[in-house]
Amino acid sequence: MPNLFGCRTFRVARTHKKKDKYTKKRPPVKKGQTLTVYIEDMSKKGDGVAKVEGFAVFIPGAKEGELAKVKIIEVKKNCAVGKKIKC
C-alpha cells in the first residue's frame, strides 16, 4: 500500500470512546409495579402520558389532568405502558 502523506504512515488512532448520554440508563419503573401518577399530556393515539423521573408512561383510557393509579404491564428502553386500575 502506498504512503498517502510522503514518508509518514497514515494511521487513525482512537484515544477515547464516545459516550452516549442514553447508555446504561435504566428505566425507573419495573413490570408489575403499581404507581399513582398525574396524566400530563395526551398522545396522538389518545392515550394518557405520565412522566416518572422524565420517563414516559403511556396509559390507555386515561384523560389529561387526572390522577390515576397505574400498574405497569410493559417496559421498553424509552417508555412504558401501564394499565389503569380502578380505585
Biopython code that builds the backbone (N, CA, C, O; Angstrom):
import numpy as np
from Bio.PDB.StructureBuilder import StructureBuilder

atoms = [
    (1, "MET", "N", (0.841, -1.183, 0.000)),
    (1, "MET", "CA", (0.000, 0.000, 0.000)),
    (1, "MET", "C", (0.883, 1.242, 0.000)),
    (1, "MET", "O", (1.800, 1.332, 0.817)),
    (2, "PRO", "N", (0.640, 2.192, -0.879)),
    (2, "PRO", "CA", (1.486, 3.390, -0.941)),
    (2, "PRO", "C", (1.202, 4.331, 0.231)),
    (2, "PRO", "O", (0.100, 4.362, 0.777)),
    (3, "ASN", "N", (2.232, 5.093, 0.598)),
    (3, "ASN", "CA", (2.067, 6.091, 1.645)),
    (3, "ASN", "C", (1.284, 7.272, 1.107)),
    (3, "ASN", "O", (1.565, 7.759, 0.012)),
    (4, "LEU", "N", (0.304, 7.736, 1.866)),
    (4, "LEU", "CA", (-0.541, 8.834, 1.423)),
    (4, "LEU", "C", (0.077, 10.198, 1.707)),
    (4, "LEU", "O", (-0.208, 11.167, 1.003)),
    (5, "PHE", "N", (0.922, 10.280, 2.735)),
    (5, "PHE", "CA", (1.484, 11.568, 3.136)),
    (5, "PHE", "C", (3.011, 11.528, 3.140)),
    (5, "PHE", "O", (3.642, 11.829, 4.153)),
    (6, "GLY", "N", (3.579, 11.168, 2.047)),
    (6, "GLY", "CA", (5.038, 11.159, 1.939)),
    (6, "GLY", "C", (5.648, 10.006, 2.717)),
    (6, "GLY", "O", (5.255, 8.854, 2.540)),
    (7, "CYS", "N", (6.624, 10.320, 3.591)),
    (7, "CYS", "CA", (7.332, 9.270, 4.322)),
    (7, "CYS", "C", (6.600, 8.803, 5.578)),
    (7, "CYS", "O", (6.930, 7.747, 6.118)),
    (8, "ARG", "N", (5.617, 9.563, 6.053)),
    (8, "ARG", "CA", (4.873, 9.149, 7.245)),
    (8, "ARG", "C", (3.770, 8.165, 6.872)),
    (8, "ARG", "O", (3.169, 8.257, 5.802)),
    (9, "THR", "N", (3.526, 7.247, 7.751)),
    (9, "THR", "CA", (2.430, 6.316, 7.507)),
    (9, "THR", "C", (1.140, 6.934, 8.045)),
    (9, "THR", "O", (1.127, 7.583, 9.091)),
    (10, "PHE", "N", (0.088, 6.718, 7.321)),
    (10, "PHE", "CA", (-1.217, 7.273, 7.703)),
    (10, "PHE", "C", (-1.919, 6.277, 8.608)),
    (10, "PHE", "O", (-2.111, 5.117, 8.241)),
    (11, "ARG", "N", (-2.307, 6.741, 9.809)),
    (11, "ARG", "CA", (-2.964, 5.861, 10.750)),
    (11, "ARG", "C", (-3.944, 6.685, 11.589)),
    (11, "ARG", "O", (-3.628, 7.789, 12.032)),
    (12, "VAL", "N", (-5.109, 6.140, 11.790)),
    (12, "VAL", "CA", (-6.108, 6.804, 12.617)),
    (12, "VAL", "C", (-6.065, 6.167, 13.994)),
    (12, "VAL", "O", (-6.211, 4.954, 14.139)),
    (13, "ALA", "N", (-5.865, 6.999, 14.994)),
    (13, "ALA", "CA", (-5.811, 6.486, 16.361)),
    (13, "ALA", "C", (-7.024, 6.996, 17.131)),
    (13, "ALA", "O", (-7.337, 8.186, 17.098)),
    (14, "ARG", "N", (-7.687, 6.105, 17.810)),
    (14, "ARG", "CA", (-8.819, 6.487, 18.656)),
    (14, "ARG", "C", (-8.314, 6.560, 20.091)),
    (14, "ARG", "O", (-7.835, 5.571, 20.646)),
    (15, "THR", "N", (-8.428, 7.740, 20.680)),
    (15, "THR", "CA", (-7.903, 7.916, 22.033)),
    (15, "THR", "C", (-8.976, 7.770, 23.098)),
    (15, "THR", "O", (-8.663, 7.513, 24.260)),
    (16, "HIS", "N", (-10.231, 7.930, 22.717)),
    (16, "HIS", "CA", (-11.310, 7.810, 23.688)),
    (16, "HIS", "C", (-12.563, 7.269, 22.998)),
    (16, "HIS", "O", (-12.725, 7.366, 21.781)),
    (17, "LYS", "N", (-13.428, 6.704, 23.811)),
    (17, "LYS", "CA", (-14.690, 6.212, 23.273)),
    (17, "LYS", "C", (-15.736, 7.291, 23.434)),
    (17, "LYS", "O", (-15.771, 7.993, 24.444)),
    (18, "LYS", "N", (-16.568, 7.415, 22.454)),
    (18, "LYS", "CA", (-17.645, 8.393, 22.504)),
    (18, "LYS", "C", (-18.713, 7.899, 23.473)),
    (18, "LYS", "O", (-19.206, 6.778, 23.343)),
    (19, "LYS", "N", (-19.068, 8.736, 24.440)),
    (19, "LYS", "CA", (-20.079, 8.348, 25.420)),
    (19, "LYS", "C", (-21.425, 8.899, 25.002)),
    (19, "LYS", "O", (-21.559, 10.074, 24.662)),
    (20, "ASP", "N", (-22.391, 8.052, 25.033)),
    (20, "ASP", "CA", (-23.753, 8.431, 24.701)),
    (20, "ASP", "C", (-24.505, 8.658, 26.002)),
    (20, "ASP", "O", (-24.359, 7.876, 26.941)),
    (21, "LYS", "N", (-25.309, 9.716, 26.075)),
    (21, "LYS", "CA", (-25.999, 10.027, 27.323)),
    (21, "LYS", "C", (-27.095, 9.022, 27.651)),
    (21, "LYS", "O", (-27.612, 9.024, 28.768)),
    (22, "TYR", "N", (-27.464, 8.158, 26.697)),
    (22, "TYR", "CA", (-28.512, 7.184, 26.935)),
    (22, "TYR", "C", (-27.982, 5.791, 27.290)),
    (22, "TYR", "O", (-28.768, 4.891, 27.584)),
    (23, "THR", "N", (-26.669, 5.606, 27.266)),
    (23, "THR", "CA", (-26.145, 4.279, 27.540)),
    (23, "THR", "C", (-26.248, 3.952, 29.023)),
    (23, "THR", "O", (-26.027, 4.803, 29.885)),
    (24, "LYS", "N", (-26.581, 2.726, 29.287)),
    (24, "LYS", "CA", (-26.684, 2.181, 30.637)),
    (24, "LYS", "C", (-27.641, 2.944, 31.542)),
    (24, "LYS", "O", (-27.497, 2.913, 32.764)),
    (25, "LYS", "N", (-28.608, 3.623, 30.957)),
    (25, "LYS", "CA", (-29.619, 4.313, 31.745)),
    (25, "LYS", "C", (-30.796, 3.352, 31.894)),
    (25, "LYS", "O", (-31.393, 2.931, 30.903)),
    (26, "ARG", "N", (-31.119, 3.014, 33.125)),
    (26, "ARG", "CA", (-32.179, 2.042, 33.375)),
    (26, "ARG", "C", (-33.510, 2.746, 33.594)),
    (26, "ARG", "O", (-33.551, 3.838, 34.162)),
    (27, "PRO", "N", (-34.584, 2.136, 33.152)),
    (27, "PRO", "CA", (-35.907, 2.721, 33.384)),
    (27, "PRO", "C", (-36.220, 2.778, 34.881)),
    (27, "PRO", "O", (-35.864, 1.858, 35.617)),
    (28, "PRO", "N", (-36.880, 3.842, 35.341)),
    (28, "PRO", "CA", (-37.191, 3.971, 36.762)),
    (28, "PRO", "C", (-38.396, 3.135, 37.196)),
    (28, "PRO", "O", (-38.749, 3.136, 38.375)),
    (29, "VAL", "N", (-39.031, 2.423, 36.266)),
    (29, "VAL", "CA", (-40.190, 1.584, 36.596)),
    (29, "VAL", "C", (-39.896, 0.141, 36.214)),
    (29, "VAL", "O", (-39.046, -0.133, 35.366)),
    (30, "LYS", "N", (-40.618, -0.780, 36.859)),
    (30, "LYS", "CA", (-40.470, -2.206, 36.564)),
    (30, "LYS", "C", (-41.832, -2.802, 36.234)),
    (30, "LYS", "O", (-42.869, -2.283, 36.646)),
    (31, "LYS", "N", (-41.813, -3.886, 35.492)),
    (31, "LYS", "CA", (-43.047, -4.571, 35.121)),
    (31, "LYS", "C", (-43.732, -5.095, 36.378)),
    (31, "LYS", "O", (-43.099, -5.725, 37.225)),
    (32, "GLY", "N", (-45.045, -4.826, 36.494)),
    (32, "GLY", "CA", (-45.810, -5.265, 37.642)),
    (32, "GLY", "C", (-45.885, -4.248, 38.769)),
    (32, "GLY", "O", (-46.628, -4.440, 39.732)),
    (33, "GLN", "N", (-45.123, -3.173, 38.658)),
    (33, "GLN", "CA", (-45.107, -2.139, 39.691)),
    (33, "GLN", "C", (-46.397, -1.311, 39.639)),
    (33, "GLN", "O", (-46.918, -1.036, 38.558)),
    (34, "THR", "N", (-46.908, -0.916, 40.806)),
    (34, "THR", "CA", (-48.105, -0.089, 40.888)),
    (34, "THR", "C", (-47.705, 1.317, 41.309)),
    (34, "THR", "O", (-46.984, 1.496, 42.291)),
    (35, "LEU", "N", (-48.177, 2.324, 40.559)),
    (35, "LEU", "CA", (-47.834, 3.720, 40.812)),
    (35, "LEU", "C", (-49.081, 4.588, 40.786)),
    (35, "LEU", "O", (-50.083, 4.238, 40.162)),
    (36, "THR", "N", (-49.010, 5.713, 41.466)),
    (36, "THR", "CA", (-50.025, 6.748, 41.332)),
    (36, "THR", "C", (-49.368, 7.888, 40.576)),
    (36, "THR", "O", (-48.394, 8.471, 41.053)),
    (37, "VAL", "N", (-49.893, 8.210, 39.400)),
    (37, "VAL", "CA", (-49.264, 9.210, 38.525)),
    (37, "VAL", "C", (-50.270, 10.272, 38.099)),
    (37, "VAL", "O", (-51.481, 10.059, 38.131)),
    (38, "TYR", "N", (-49.737, 11.413, 37.702)),
    (38, "TYR", "CA", (-50.534, 12.513, 37.167)),
    (38, "TYR", "C", (-50.409, 12.483, 35.652)),
    (38, "TYR", "O", (-49.297, 12.484, 35.124)),
    (39, "ILE", "N", (-51.529, 12.455, 34.949)),
    (39, "ILE", "CA", (-51.533, 12.409, 33.484)),
    (39, "ILE", "C", (-51.288, 13.826, 32.967)),
    (39, "ILE", "O", (-52.139, 14.704, 33.105)),
    (40, "GLU", "N", (-50.115, 14.034, 32.372)),
    (40, "GLU", "CA", (-49.688, 15.359, 31.933)),
    (40, "GLU", "C", (-50.123, 15.720, 30.523)),
    (40, "GLU", "O", (-50.342, 16.894, 30.223)),
    (41, "ASP", "N", (-50.250, 14.726, 29.656)),
    (41, "ASP", "CA", (-50.458, 15.018, 28.240)),
    (41, "ASP", "C", (-51.223, 13.867, 27.592)),
    (41, "ASP", "O", (-51.456, 12.831, 28.215)),
    (42, "MET", "N", (-51.604, 14.064, 26.346)),
    (42, "MET", "CA", (-52.261, 13.023, 25.559)),
    (42, "MET", "C", (-51.382, 12.696, 24.355)),
    (42, "MET", "O", (-50.774, 13.587, 23.762)),
    (43, "SER", "N", (-51.320, 11.411, 23.997)),
    (43, "SER", "CA", (-50.547, 11.005, 22.822)),
    (43, "SER", "C", (-51.397, 11.171, 21.564)),
    (43, "SER", "O", (-52.574, 11.525, 21.647)),
    (44, "LYS", "N", (-50.808, 10.918, 20.419)),
    (44, "LYS", "CA", (-51.536, 11.023, 19.150)),
    (44, "LYS", "C", (-52.646, 9.979, 19.055)),
    (44, "LYS", "O", (-53.663, 10.214, 18.402)),
    (45, "LYS", "N", (-52.459, 8.831, 19.702)),
    (45, "LYS", "CA", (-53.464, 7.768, 19.696)),
    (45, "LYS", "C", (-54.601, 8.028, 20.680)),
    (45, "LYS", "O", (-55.635, 7.361, 20.626)),
    (46, "GLY", "N", (-54.412, 8.998, 21.582)),
    (46, "GLY", "CA", (-55.437, 9.281, 22.572)),
    (46, "GLY", "C", (-55.148, 8.686, 23.933)),
    (46, "GLY", "O", (-55.993, 8.743, 24.826)),
    (47, "ASP", "N", (-53.961, 8.111, 24.105)),
    (47, "ASP", "CA", (-53.572, 7.562, 25.401)),
    (47, "ASP", "C", (-53.061, 8.685, 26.297)),
    (47, "ASP", "O", (-52.523, 9.681, 25.813)),
    (48, "GLY", "N", (-53.232, 8.516, 27.601)),
    (48, "GLY", "CA", (-52.679, 9.469, 28.548)),
    (48, "GLY", "C", (-51.186, 9.241, 28.706)),
    (48, "GLY", "O", (-50.718, 8.104, 28.643)),
    (49, "VAL", "N", (-50.434, 10.321, 28.911)),
    (49, "VAL", "CA", (-48.985, 10.232, 29.082)),
    (49, "VAL", "C", (-48.615, 10.806, 30.441)),
    (49, "VAL", "O", (-48.933, 11.956, 30.746)),
    (50, "ALA", "N", (-47.948, 10.008, 31.247)),
    (50, "ALA", "CA", (-47.445, 10.448, 32.547)),
    (50, "ALA", "C", (-45.927, 10.363, 32.513)),
    (50, "ALA", "O", (-45.366, 9.580, 31.745)),
    (51, "LYS", "N", (-45.261, 11.157, 33.333)),
    (51, "LYS", "CA", (-43.803, 11.132, 33.409)),
    (51, "LYS", "C", (-43.387, 10.673, 34.804)),
    (51, "LYS", "O", (-43.866, 11.195, 35.811)),
    (52, "VAL", "N", (-42.495, 9.699, 34.848)),
    (52, "VAL", "CA", (-41.914, 9.219, 36.092)),
    (52, "VAL", "C", (-40.407, 9.433, 35.974)),
    (52, "VAL", "O", (-39.728, 8.688, 35.267)),
    (53, "GLU", "N", (-39.887, 10.439, 36.657)),
    (53, "GLU", "CA", (-38.473, 10.821, 36.584)),
    (53, "GLU", "C", (-38.052, 11.081, 35.133)),
    (53, "GLU", "O", (-36.951, 10.705, 34.731)),
    (54, "GLY", "N", (-38.918, 11.718, 34.354)),
    (54, "GLY", "CA", (-38.623, 12.032, 32.961)),
    (54, "GLY", "C", (-38.872, 10.879, 32.001)),
    (54, "GLY", "O", (-38.656, 11.029, 30.798)),
    (55, "PHE", "N", (-39.313, 9.749, 32.495)),
    (55, "PHE", "CA", (-39.562, 8.546, 31.697)),
    (55, "PHE", "C", (-41.048, 8.492, 31.362)),
    (55, "PHE", "O", (-41.883, 8.575, 32.263)),
    (56, "ALA", "N", (-41.390, 8.356, 30.092)),
    (56, "ALA", "CA", (-42.782, 8.392, 29.649)),
    (56, "ALA", "C", (-43.490, 7.071, 29.933)),
    (56, "ALA", "O", (-42.967, 5.991, 29.659)),
    (57, "VAL", "N", (-44.695, 7.190, 30.490)),
    (57, "VAL", "CA", (-45.555, 6.035, 30.728)),
    (57, "VAL", "C", (-46.878, 6.302, 30.023)),
    (57, "VAL", "O", (-47.559, 7.278, 30.339)),
    (58, "PHE", "N", (-47.255, 5.444, 29.068)),
    (58, "PHE", "CA", (-48.491, 5.587, 28.314)),
    (58, "PHE", "C", (-49.586, 4.773, 28.980)),
    (58, "PHE", "O", (-49.397, 3.599, 29.296)),
    (59, "ILE", "N", (-50.752, 5.416, 29.194)),
    (59, "ILE", "CA", (-51.874, 4.762, 29.854)),
    (59, "ILE", "C", (-53.115, 4.880, 28.969)),
    (59, "ILE", "O", (-53.686, 5.966, 28.872)),
    (60, "PRO", "N", (-53.553, 3.788, 28.317)),
    (60, "PRO", "CA", (-54.761, 3.838, 27.505)),
    (60, "PRO", "C", (-55.990, 4.110, 28.371)),
    (60, "PRO", "O", (-56.138, 3.531, 29.447)),
    (61, "GLY", "N", (-56.862, 4.985, 27.901)),
    (61, "GLY", "CA", (-58.098, 5.281, 28.606)),
    (61, "GLY", "C", (-57.986, 6.373, 29.651)),
    (61, "GLY", "O", (-58.993, 6.745, 30.254)),
    (62, "ALA", "N", (-56.800, 6.896, 29.883)),
    (62, "ALA", "CA", (-56.629, 7.963, 30.871)),
    (62, "ALA", "C", (-56.804, 9.325, 30.198)),
    (62, "ALA", "O", (-56.470, 9.495, 29.026)),
    (63, "LYS", "N", (-57.321, 10.273, 30.939)),
    (63, "LYS", "CA", (-57.558, 11.620, 30.420)),
    (63, "LYS", "C", (-56.541, 12.595, 31.005)),
    (63, "LYS", "O", (-56.047, 12.405, 32.116)),
    (64, "GLU", "N", (-56.242, 13.626, 30.249)),
    (64, "GLU", "CA", (-55.278, 14.642, 30.682)),
    (64, "GLU", "C", (-55.784, 15.376, 31.926)),
    (64, "GLU", "O", (-56.948, 15.772, 31.996)),
    (65, "GLY", "N", (-54.900, 15.550, 32.895)),
    (65, "GLY", "CA", (-55.237, 16.292, 34.099)),
    (65, "GLY", "C", (-55.743, 15.449, 35.248)),
    (65, "GLY", "O", (-56.032, 15.997, 36.312)),
    (66, "GLU", "N", (-55.862, 14.151, 35.086)),
    (66, "GLU", "CA", (-56.370, 13.320, 36.181)),
    (66, "GLU", "C", (-55.229, 12.600, 36.901)),
    (66, "GLU", "O", (-54.136, 12.426, 36.362)),
    (67, "LEU", "N", (-55.518, 12.192, 38.124)),
    (67, "LEU", "CA", (-54.603, 11.406, 38.933)),
    (67, "LEU", "C", (-55.060, 9.957, 38.832)),
    (67, "LEU", "O", (-56.212, 9.651, 39.138)),
    (68, "ALA", "N", (-54.176, 9.067, 38.409)),
    (68, "ALA", "CA", (-54.577, 7.681, 38.160)),
    (68, "ALA", "C", (-53.638, 6.703, 38.848)),
    (68, "ALA", "O", (-52.437, 6.945, 38.970)),
    (69, "LYS", "N", (-54.207, 5.605, 39.291)),
    (69, "LYS", "CA", (-53.430, 4.503, 39.836)),
    (69, "LYS", "C", (-53.174, 3.546, 38.676)),
    (69, "LYS", "O", (-54.108, 3.108, 38.005)),
    (70, "VAL", "N", (-51.895, 3.223, 38.444)),
    (70, "VAL", "CA", (-51.490, 2.506, 37.238)),
    (70, "VAL", "C", (-50.624, 1.302, 37.598)),
    (70, "VAL", "O", (-49.776, 1.373, 38.487)),
    (71, "LYS", "N", (-50.854, 0.196, 36.891)),
    (71, "LYS", "CA", (-49.987, -0.971, 37.002)),
    (71, "LYS", "C", (-49.202, -1.081, 35.699)),
    (71, "LYS", "O", (-49.799, -1.100, 34.623)),
    (72, "ILE", "N", (-47.880, -1.154, 35.779)),
    (72, "ILE", "CA", (-47.018, -1.230, 34.599)),
    (72, "ILE", "C", (-47.112, -2.634, 34.016)),
    (72, "ILE", "O", (-46.873, -3.621, 34.712)),
    (73, "ILE", "N", (-47.464, -2.718, 32.720)),
    (73, "ILE", "CA", (-47.602, -4.028, 32.075)),
    (73, "ILE", "C", (-46.497, -4.316, 31.060)),
    (73, "ILE", "O", (-46.267, -5.471, 30.703)),
    (74, "GLU", "N", (-45.803, -3.254, 30.589)),
    (74, "GLU", "CA", (-44.725, -3.447, 29.624)),
    (74, "GLU", "C", (-43.705, -2.328, 29.791)),
    (74, "GLU", "O", (-44.073, -1.161, 29.921)),
    (75, "VAL", "N", (-42.421, -2.688, 29.786)),
    (75, "VAL", "CA", (-41.349, -1.701, 29.909)),
    (75, "VAL", "C", (-40.405, -1.861, 28.729)),
    (75, "VAL", "O", (-39.911, -2.955, 28.455)),
    (76, "LYS", "N", (-40.160, -0.746, 28.029)),
    (76, "LYS", "CA", (-39.190, -0.703, 26.935)),
    (76, "LYS", "C", (-38.059, 0.215, 27.366)),
    (76, "LYS", "O", (-38.098, 0.761, 28.468)),
    (77, "LYS", "N", (-37.053, 0.398, 26.520)),
    (77, "LYS", "CA", (-35.919, 1.232, 26.932)),
    (77, "LYS", "C", (-36.244, 2.717, 26.944)),
    (77, "LYS", "O", (-35.598, 3.473, 27.669)),
    (78, "ASN", "N", (-37.235, 3.165, 26.157)),
    (78, "ASN", "CA", (-37.568, 4.586, 26.110)),
    (78, "ASN", "C", (-38.897, 4.939, 26.763)),
    (78, "ASN", "O", (-39.132, 6.104, 27.081)),
    (79, "CYS", "N", (-39.765, 3.966, 26.967)),
    (79, "CYS", "CA", (-41.091, 4.243, 27.515)),
    (79, "CYS", "C", (-41.657, 2.993, 28.160)),
    (79, "CYS", "O", (-41.079, 1.908, 28.082)),
    (80, "ALA", "N", (-42.806, 3.174, 28.803)),
    (80, "ALA", "CA", (-43.503, 2.042, 29.421)),
    (80, "ALA", "C", (-44.986, 2.168, 29.107)),
    (80, "ALA", "O", (-45.465, 3.243, 28.744)),
    (81, "VAL", "N", (-45.705, 1.066, 29.250)),
    (81, "VAL", "CA", (-47.151, 1.047, 29.042)),
    (81, "VAL", "C", (-47.785, 0.570, 30.337)),
    (81, "VAL", "O", (-47.375, -0.439, 30.910)),
    (82, "GLY", "N", (-48.790, 1.308, 30.791)),
    (82, "GLY", "CA", (-49.455, 0.955, 32.020)),
    (82, "GLY", "C", (-50.937, 0.714, 31.814)),
    (82, "GLY", "O", (-51.517, 1.120, 30.807)),
    (83, "LYS", "N", (-51.542, 0.042, 32.793)),
    (83, "LYS", "CA", (-52.969, -0.240, 32.756)),
    (83, "LYS", "C", (-53.604, 0.464, 33.933)),
    (83, "LYS", "O", (-53.136, 0.346, 35.066)),
    (84, "LYS", "N", (-54.664, 1.192, 33.667)),
    (84, "LYS", "CA", (-55.361, 1.955, 34.708)),
    (84, "LYS", "C", (-56.090, 0.989, 35.630)),
    (84, "LYS", "O", (-56.803, 0.096, 35.171)),
    (85, "ILE", "N", (-55.906, 1.176, 36.947)),
    (85, "ILE", "CA", (-56.555, 0.338, 37.952)),
    (85, "ILE", "C", (-57.687, 1.134, 38.575)),
    (85, "ILE", "O", (-57.526, 2.313, 38.889)),
    (86, "LYS", "N", (-58.827, 0.491, 38.753)),
    (86, "LYS", "CA", (-59.958, 1.158, 39.419)),
    (86, "LYS", "C", (-59.672, 1.245, 40.908)),
    (86, "LYS", "O", (-59.217, 0.278, 41.518)),
    (87, "CYS", "N", (-59.940, 2.404, 41.490)),
    (87, "CYS", "CA", (-59.693, 2.620, 42.922)),
    (87, "CYS", "C", (-60.892, 2.220, 43.752)),
    (87, "CYS", "O", (-60.861, 2.334, 44.977)),
]
sb = StructureBuilder()
sb.init_structure("model")
sb.init_model(0)
sb.init_chain("A")
sb.init_seg("    ")
for serial, (resi, resn, name, xyz) in enumerate(atoms, 1):
    if name == "N":
        sb.init_residue(resn, " ", resi, " ")
    sb.init_atom(name, np.array(xyz, "f"), 0.0, 1.0, " ", f" {name:<3s}", serial, name[0])
structure = sb.get_structure()
